[in-house]
């Protein structure tokens, strides 16, 4: 999956792509090299999803604490 394509997919679509990668690896039909490549791709996607979740959590915390005007402040 290219970086540009990752940008256009929703969170849920990217999560589904990781699940699909895992299923392909678990099928046992891939070579070791292909399995490792798929694993690496899945880990990259998961890292991006994790970062996105952290950002959403930060934004929700700011909103919950009544600091709506500071939502765009990256230092929060």
Secondary structure, 3 states (H helix, E strand, C coil): CCHHHHHHCCHHHHHHHHHHHHHHHHCCCCCHHHHHHHHHHHHHHHHHHHHHHHHHHHHHHHHHCCCHHHCCCCCC
